[in-house]
Amino acid sequence: MSKLGILAEFWEFLKYRKKYWLAPIIIMLVLLSALIILSEGSALAPFVYALF
């Protein structure tokens, strides 16, 4: 199963179950995890760790 297939299935779940409030939560979790992964070992690390 491809990543786009998972996204499409998740979107169908949100539409069918009328749980649109889950979308912003998932998007923010993905963006925050991407920020942590990409800034690991860089000059941004002290600023990311200050958030927690």
Buried (B, 14 or more C-beta within 10 A) or exposed (E): EEEEEEEEEEEEEBEEEEEEEEEEEEEEEEEEEEBBEEBEEEEEEEEBEEEE
